Amino acid sequence: MKSAGYNKFLVPPPIGKGSTLELNMSIDVINILLINEVQGYFRTRFILRREWLDPQLTYKDLKKDSRLNLLSPTEEETVWFPEVVFDNIASDEDWMEIVLSKEYNIVRNIEDENIDPVGVTAIDNTFMFSGEENSHFLAKEFTILWICHFNMMWYPFDTQTCAMQFKIVNKFADLVDLSPQNLTYSGPSDLAQYIVKSYKMCRVKMQSSKMERVDVEISLGRPLIANILTVFIPTIILLTISHISKVYDQRYIDMVIMVNLTVLLVLATL
């Protein structure tokens, strides 16, 4: 049930004495699918969870199991929901939503003894739940290509930090407070060329405006043992072969040139 004058295009009023609506955001990074240092991007698959209160709404007969309080597509179109923008993507074609993983329901946050029954004069004997206490929960799964600037100066001892940047759509940016909650990473820590060293979610002040966004920063390092086995040891062996070839007599100058040329070509591929 909606209050009189409800408008789905307007941000719900804040709860309490605050001036902005609090939007709790949690992220579960499922996997890092691709890392491309040359073109400067990385692809992740993750679940974005949002939770907020809408005091202008009242709900009937909410169940303890929130999966039984799913909103139908028709109901979704009649209520306000927070639009989150992916800030560091190159275009709208760089993200895809996994539609079948979407979950939108109402979470019942009060116990049975706090339920307010409708008066006996009502036609239907229902239980009413206030929008100030029971929250909307929206979970969506995405696959997104994020822009990431790689600094290869200290290769192979470098540590790269790539970010997933989220912000509220500009028209609501000053009315909604994006609050980071929980961050989990359920993918493998050992990737093809990197290892996941750490990850965190934090607020970041945007330089272009006075608004804030939420960043998920993933630190990537290189496995040293793999680099030693595939880069350092082969390089030392090739350099040793190159120097040994120089001890041959001048009569074998053609062989020396060919050996050193081959060493240069192989080193270029490492």
ChimeraX attribute file (.defattr): number of C-alpha atoms within 10 A of each C-alpha:
attribute: neighborCount
match mode: 1-to-1
recipient: residues
	/A:1	13
	/A:2	15
	/A:3	10
	/A:4	8
	/A:5	7
	/A:6	15
	/A:7	14
	/A:8	13
	/A:9	10
	/A:10	12
	/A:11	16
	/A:12	22
	/A:13	17
	/A:14	19
	/A:15	16
	/A:16	9
	/A:17	6
	/A:18	9
	/A:19	13
	/A:20	19
	/A:21	21
	/A:22	18
	/A:23	17
	/A:24	17
	/A:25	20
	/A:26	18
	/A:27	21
	/A:28	17
	/A:29	20
	/A:30	18
	/A:31	17
	/A:32	20
	/A:33	14
	/A:34	14
	/A:35	20
	/A:36	12
	/A:37	14
	/A:38	8
	/A:39	11
	/A:40	14
	/A:41	19
	/A:42	20
	/A:43	20
	/A:44	18
	/A:45	22
	/A:46	23
	/A:47	20
	/A:48	18
	/A:49	20
	/A:50	24
	/A:51	21
	/A:52	24
	/A:53	24
	/A:54	23
	/A:55	18
	/A:56	17
	/A:57	18
	/A:58	16
	/A:59	17
	/A:60	14
	/A:61	14
	/A:62	21
	/A:63	12
	/A:64	15
	/A:65	10
	/A:66	16
	/A:67	13
	/A:68	12
	/A:69	19
	/A:70	18
	/A:71	15
	/A:72	10
	/A:73	9
	/A:74	8
	/A:75	9
	/A:76	14
	/A:77	11
	/A:78	13
	/A:79	16
	/A:80	15
	/A:81	20
	/A:82	16
	/A:83	13
	/A:84	17
	/A:85	14
	/A:86	21
	/A:87	18
	/A:88	15
	/A:89	18
	/A:90	13
	/A:91	11
	/A:92	9
	/A:93	9
	/A:94	14
	/A:95	17
	/A:96	13
	/A:97	15
	/A:98	13
	/A:99	10
	/A:100	8
	/A:101	11
	/A:102	15
	/A:103	15
	/A:104	21
	/A:105	19
	/A:106	25
	/A:107	23
	/A:108	21
	/A:109	13
	/A:110	14
	/A:111	8
	/A:112	8
	/A:113	6
	/A:114	8
	/A:115	14
	/A:116	12
	/A:117	13
	/A:118	14
	/A:119	11
	/A:120	9
	/A:121	7
	/A:122	8
	/A:123	8
	/A:124	9
	/A:125	12
	/A:126	16
	/A:127	15
	/A:128	16
	/A:129	22
	/A:130	21
	/A:131	21
	/A:132	16
	/A:133	16
	/A:134	21
	/A:135	19
	/A:136	20
	/A:137	19
	/A:138	19
	/A:139	17
	/A:140	18
	/A:141	22
	/A:142	19
	/A:143	19
	/A:144	21
	/A:145	24
	/A:146	23
	/A:147	21
	/A:148	21
	/A:149	15
	/A:150	17
	/A:151	13
	/A:152	12
	/A:153	8
	/A:154	8
	/A:155	9
	/A:156	14
	/A:157	13
	/A:158	14
	/A:159	19
	/A:160	19
	/A:161	19
	/A:162	22
	/A:163	20
	/A:164	22
	/A:165	21
	/A:166	20
	/A:167	23
	/A:168	23
	/A:169	15
	/A:170	12
	/A:171	9
	/A:172	17
	/A:173	18
	/A:174	15
	/A:175	18
	/A:176	21
	/A:177	20
	/A:178	23
	/A:179	18
	/A:180	19
	/A:181	14
	/A:182	13
	/A:183	16
	/A:184	15
	/A:185	18
	/A:186	11
	/A:187	16
	/A:188	11
	/A:189	14
	/A:190	14
	/A:191	18
	/A:192	9
	/A:193	12
	/A:194	17
	/A:195	16
	/A:196	21
	/A:197	15
	/A:198	13
	/A:199	17
	/A:200	14
	/A:201	20
	/A:202	14
	/A:203	16
	/A:204	14
	/A:205	11
	/A:206	12
	/A:207	8
	/A:208	6
	/A:209	7
	/A:210	9
	/A:211	15
	/A:212	19
	/A:213	22
	/A:214	22
	/A:215	19
	/A:216	20
	/A:217	16
	/A:218	19
	/A:219	17
	/A:220	21
	/A:221	20
	/A:222	21
	/A:223	17
	/A:224	13
	/A:225	10
	/A:226	11
	/A:227	14
	/A:228	13
	/A:229	11
	/A:230	12
	/A:231	15
	/A:232	13
	/A:233	12
	/A:234	15
	/A:235	17
	/A:236	11
	/A:237	11
	/A:238	18
	/A:239	15
	/A:240	12
	/A:241	14
	/A:242	19
	/A:243	12
	/A:244	11
	/A:245	17
	/A:246	16
	/A:247	10
	/A:248	11
	/A:249	9
	/A:250	10
	/A:251	8
	/A:252	12
	/A:253	13
	/A:254	9
	/A:255	14
	/A:256	20
	/A:257	14
	/A:258	12
	/A:259	17
	/A:260	18
	/A:261	13
	/A:262	14
	/A:263	18
	/A:264	14
	/A:265	10
	/A:266	13
	/A:267	14
	/A:268	8
	/A:269	6
	/A:270	10
